[in-house]
Amino acid sequence: MDQKDKIILQQLDVIRTMTENGLKRMNSDFWGAPAAPAAPVAPAAPKAEQPKTKAADAKVSDPEPEEEVAPPEKLEDLLSELDGYIGLEIIKEEVRSLINMVKVYKLRREHDLPTAELSLHMVFSGNPGTGKTMMARLMSRIYHSLGILSKGQLVEVDRSGLVAGYVGQTAIKTKKVIDKAMGGVLFIDEAYALNGKSENDFGQEAIDTILKAMEDHRDDLVVIVAGYTELMEDFVHSNPGLESRFNRFMFFPDYSVEEMMGIFDMRCKGSCYTLTEDARPLVRDYIAEESADQESFGNGRGVRNLFENIVVAQNNRLAKLESVTREQLMELTADDVLHARGKIDEE
């Protein structure tokens, strides 16, 4: 085994440790929201032996086991997680107001007082990477904690997950997604793509199916649609059914450079990396330069890409060394940042 292979193995060991310490909690978010721990599943009791018949050779499939539902999390823990998110101050305030509204609604019901219909369906608008999916996942867990949803899972889809290419097939495909989301939140990203422009487009069929499910299962299904701000406004106002059911809007602003620097630091911490002091201002400049066009940069997702670029540069640097310490494996230097930015040519 040559020196380069040894370095790669050391990197893999760090990555393994990093994963055990929390990277697996990051899921698809750009800096991660911890997932609820799965409830332990008791071992199944041994099946009694069935008497043999003439059809003994025929294979009978066992029914699918019911999915275990995790118990509701403590609301104070979820609010603490919400407070730990970088930025999103307006969103945090709106979420707390929504929680208070649900609490009072339930109290009025308990005291036999009249209540208006509680609509929890929402429109999330903003550029990519601003935390919309992350917040939708947290909202599903909050609703579960409040007793509004029976399961609290998040099912994320886009147009391709709902629309089929033949007449009648879209409704079937959409119903399967809705069934999977029952008891939780159905999150539809770039929902405006369902508004097809051609006569043979079946996006409206998906919209009609979703609207019917929202009416039929109003007590155990929440739908959140998301996408660019102007396109989402056009989408909601394009259909009276959508307009009447989606009356709660949350706008996710772009992150500032300082907030994105904070996201970068969280990625470093979660992945067992540290920035040298001379590397920090270079990372900030890197983020500022690349994020000048926020729409193409992708906010938190763009930070993730820059982080990965710097780690790749570190890997290339370490692979050339005769020996590497654990500290070196965890350290990101100014040289790594400059190489990632293309300011230093590879040797």
C-alpha positions in Angstrom: 0.0 0.0 0.0 1.6 3.3 -1.1 1.4 6.6 0.9 -1.5 8.0 -1.1 -3.6 4.9 -0.3 -2.8 5.3 3.4 -3.9 8.9 3.3 -7.2 8.0 1.6 -7.8 5.3 4.3 -7.2 7.9 7.0 -9.6 10.3 5.3 -12.2 7.5 5.2 -11.7 6.8 8.9 -12.4 10.5 9.7 -15.5 10.4 7.5 -16.7 7.3 9.3 -16.2 9.0 12.7 -17.8 12.2 11.4 -20.8 10.2 10.2 -21.3 8.5 13.5 -21.1 11.9 15.3 -24.0 13.3 13.3 -23.5 13.7 9.6 -26.2 11.1 9.0 -28.6 13.5 10.7 -28.1 16.1 7.9 -30.3 14.2 5.4 -31.0 16.4 2.3 -30.8 19.7 4.1 -27.8 22.0 3.6 -26.7 22.0 7.2 -29.1 19.7 8.7 -32.0 19.2 11.1 -31.8 16.2 13.4 -34.3 13.5 12.5 -36.5 12.0 15.1 -35.1 8.7 16.5 -36.8 5.7 15.1 -38.9 3.7 17.6 -37.5 0.3 18.4 -39.3 -2.5 16.7 -40.0 -5.6 18.7 -38.9 -8.9 17.2 -41.8 -10.7 15.5 -43.1 -13.8 17.2 -42.4 -17.1 15.4 -45.1 -18.2 13.1 -47.0 -21.4 13.8 -46.4 -24.1 11.3 -49.3 -24.5 8.8 -50.6 -27.8 7.8 -49.5 -28.9 4.3 -52.1 -29.0 1.6 -52.1 -29.7 -2.1 -51.3 -26.1 -2.6 -48.3 -26.3 -0.3 -46.0 -25.4 -3.1 -47.8 -22.2 -3.9 -46.0 -19.2 -2.3 -48.2 -16.9 -0.3 -46.8 -13.4 0.3 -47.0 -12.1 3.8 -48.9 -8.9 4.3 -46.7 -5.8 4.6 -46.0 -4.9 8.3 -47.5 -1.7 9.4 -45.0 1.2 9.6 -43.9 2.1 13.1 -45.0 5.6 14.0 -42.4 7.5 16.1 -43.9 9.1 19.3 -44.4 12.9 19.2 -41.4 14.9 20.1 -41.4 17.5 22.9 -42.5 20.9 21.6 -39.8 22.6 23.6 -37.1 20.5 21.9 -38.5 21.3 18.5 -38.6 25.1 19.3 -35.0 24.8 20.5 -34.1 23.3 17.2 -35.9 26.1 15.4 -34.0 28.7 17.4 -30.7 27.0 16.4 -31.3 27.6 12.7 -29.2 30.3 11.2 -31.1 33.4 10.0 -34.8 32.9 9.1 -35.9 35.3 11.8 -39.1 36.2 10.1 -39.9 32.6 9.5 -39.2 31.7 13.1 -41.6 34.4 14.3 -44.3 33.2 11.9 -43.9 29.6 13.0 -44.2 30.5 16.7 -47.4 32.5 15.9 -48.8 29.5 14.0 -48.1 27.3 17.0 -49.8 29.7 19.3 -52.8 29.8 17.0 -53.1 26.0 17.0 -52.8 25.9 20.8 -55.6 28.4 21.3 -57.7 26.7 18.7 -57.5 23.4 20.6 -58.2 25.2 23.9 -61.4 26.7 22.4 -62.5 23.3 21.2 -61.9 21.8 24.6 -64.1 24.5 26.1 -66.9 24.0 23.5 -66.3 27.5 22.1 -66.9 28.2 18.3 -63.8 28.0 16.1 -63.0 29.0 12.6 -61.8 26.3 10.2 -58.1 25.7 10.9 -56.1 25.9 7.7 -52.6 24.7 8.0 -51.7 24.4 4.3 -48.9 26.8 3.4 -47.0 28.4 0.5 -43.2 28.6 0.9 -41.6 31.0 -1.5 -38.1 32.1 -2.1 -34.9 31.2 -4.0 -33.3 27.7 -3.8 -31.4 26.8 -0.7 -33.1 29.2 1.7 -34.4 26.4 4.0 -37.9 25.7 2.6 -37.6 21.9 2.7 -35.8 22.0 6.1 -38.6 24.1 7.6 -41.3 21.9 6.0 -39.7 18.9 7.7 -39.7 20.7 11.0 -43.3 21.8 10.6 -44.4 18.2 10.1 -42.8 17.2 13.4 -44.3 20.3 15.1 -47.8 19.4 13.9 -47.3 15.8 15.1 -46.1 17.2 18.5 -49.3 19.3 18.7 -51.5 16.4 17.9 -52.6 17.9 14.6 -51.0 15.1 12.5 -51.1 11.4 13.4 -47.6 10.5 12.0 -45.6 13.7 11.2 -43.7 12.4 8.2 -42.7 14.6 5.3 -43.2 13.3 1.7 -41.4 15.5 -0.8 -42.3 15.4 -4.5 -42.2 17.6 -7.6 -44.2 17.4 -10.9 -42.5 14.2 -12.0 -43.7 12.4 -8.9 -47.3 13.3 -9.5 -48.0 13.6 -13.3 -48.1 10.6 -15.6 -48.1 10.6 -19.4 -51.5 9.0 -20.1 -55.2 9.9 -19.4 -56.3 8.7 -16.0 -52.9 7.7 -14.8 -52.0 11.0 -13.1 -54.9 10.7 -10.6 -53.7 7.1 -9.7 -50.1 8.3 -9.4 -51.0 11.3 -7.3 -53.3 9.3 -5.0 -50.4 6.9 -4.2 -48.3 9.9 -3.1 -51.2 11.3 -1.0 -51.7 7.9 0.7 -48.0 7.9 1.6 -48.3 11.4 3.0 -51.4 10.7 5.1 -50.8 11.6 8.7 -48.0 14.0 7.7 -47.0 16.8 5.3 -47.0 16.5 1.5 -44.3 18.9 0.3 -44.6 19.8 -3.4 -41.5 21.6 -4.7 -41.8 23.9 -7.8 -45.5 23.4 -7.6 -46.1 25.9 -10.4 -44.8 23.3 -12.8 -48.2 21.5 -12.4 -49.8 24.3 -14.4 -49.2 22.8 -17.9 -49.4 25.0 -21.0 -50.5 22.4 -23.5 -53.9 20.8 -23.9 -52.4 17.3 -23.4 -50.8 18.2 -20.1 -52.1 16.3 -17.1 -50.9 18.7 -14.3 -54.4 20.0 -13.7 -55.5 16.4 -13.0 -52.9 16.2 -10.2 -54.0 19.6 -8.8 -57.7 18.5 -8.8 -56.7 15.2 -7.0 -54.7 17.1 -4.4 -57.5 19.6 -3.8 -60.0 16.8 -3.2 -57.6 15.1 -0.8 -57.1 18.3 1.1 -60.9 18.6 1.5 -61.5 14.9 2.3 -58.6 14.5 4.8 -58.4 18.0 6.3 -57.9 16.5 9.8 -54.8 14.5 9.0 -53.0 15.9 5.9 -51.1 19.2 5.4 -49.9 20.3 2.0 -47.1 22.7 1.6 -46.3 24.0 -1.9 -42.9 25.7 -2.6 -41.0 27.6 -5.3 -39.9 31.0 -6.6 -41.9 33.8 -5.1 -43.5 35.3 -8.3 -44.2 32.0 -9.8 -45.8 30.7 -6.6 -48.1 33.7 -6.4 -49.2 33.2 -10.0 -49.7 29.5 -9.3 -51.9 30.0 -6.3 -54.0 32.7 -7.9 -54.5 30.7 -11.1 -57.1 28.4 -9.5 -60.0 29.3 -7.2 -59.6 26.0 -5.4 -55.9 26.7 -4.7 -56.6 30.3 -3.7 -59.2 29.2 -1.1 -57.0 26.5 0.5 -53.6 28.2 0.5 -54.0 31.4 2.5 -50.8 31.2 4.6 -47.6 32.5 2.9 -44.1 32.3 4.2 -41.3 34.1 2.3 -37.8 32.8 2.8 -35.2 35.6 2.1 -31.8 35.0 0.8 -29.0 34.5 3.4 -26.5 37.2 4.0 -22.8 36.6 3.6 -22.4 36.4 7.4 -25.3 33.9 7.7 -23.8 31.8 5.0 -20.4 31.9 6.8 -22.3 30.6 9.8 -23.7 27.8 7.7 -20.2 27.0 6.5 -19.0 26.8 10.1 -21.8 24.4 11.0 -20.8 22.2 8.1 -17.2 22.2 9.4 -18.4 21.4 12.9 -20.7 18.6 11.8 -18.0 17.1 9.6 -15.1 17.3 12.0 -13.2 20.0 10.2 -11.6 23.3 11.5 -10.7 26.4 9.6 -7.3 28.0 10.2 -7.4 31.7 11.1 -5.8 32.8 7.8 -8.4 30.6 5.9 -11.5 32.2 7.4 -11.4 35.6 5.6 -10.6 33.8 2.4 -13.7 31.6 2.8 -15.8 34.7 3.5 -14.5 36.3 0.3 -15.1 33.0 -1.6 -18.8 33.0 -0.4 -19.2 36.7 -1.2 -17.8 36.3 -4.7 -19.8 33.2 -5.6 -23.1 34.4 -4.1 -23.2 37.7 -6.0 -25.9 36.0 -8.1 -28.0 34.4 -5.4 -30.4 32.8 -7.7 -27.7 30.7 -9.4 -25.6 30.3 -6.3 -28.3 28.6 -4.3 -27.8 30.1 -0.8 -27.2 27.2 1.6 -26.8 24.7 -1.2 -24.1 26.9 -2.7 -22.3 27.0 0.7 -22.4 23.2 0.7 -20.8 23.1 -2.8 -18.0 25.5 -1.7 -17.4 23.4 1.4 -17.0 20.3 -0.8 -14.7 22.1 -3.2 -12.4 23.1 -0.3 -12.4 19.6 1.1 -11.4 18.2 -2.4 -8.5 20.7 -2.5 -7.5 19.5 1.0 -7.6 15.9 -0.1 -5.3 16.7 -3.1 -2.9 18.5 -0.8 -2.7 15.8 1.8 -2.3 13.0 -0.8 1.1 14.4 -1.7 2.5 14.2 1.9 4.6 11.4 3.2 2.7 11.2 6.4 -0.5 12.8 7.7 -1.7 13.3 11.3 -5.3 13.3 12.5 -5.1 17.0 13.1 -4.0 17.6 9.5 -7.0 15.5 8.3 -9.3 17.8 10.1 -7.7 21.1 9.1 -8.7 23.3 6.2 -6.1 25.8 5.3 -5.8 29.0 3.3 -4.0 27.0 0.6 -7.0 24.7 0.3 -9.4 27.7 -0.1 -7.2 29.3 -2.7 -6.9 26.1 -4.7 -10.7 25.6 -4.5 -11.2 29.2 -5.9 -8.7 28.6 -8.7 -6.3 31.2 -7.4 -3.5 28.7 -7.2 -2.7 26.4 -10.1 -2.4 22.7 -9.4 1.2 21.4 -9.5 
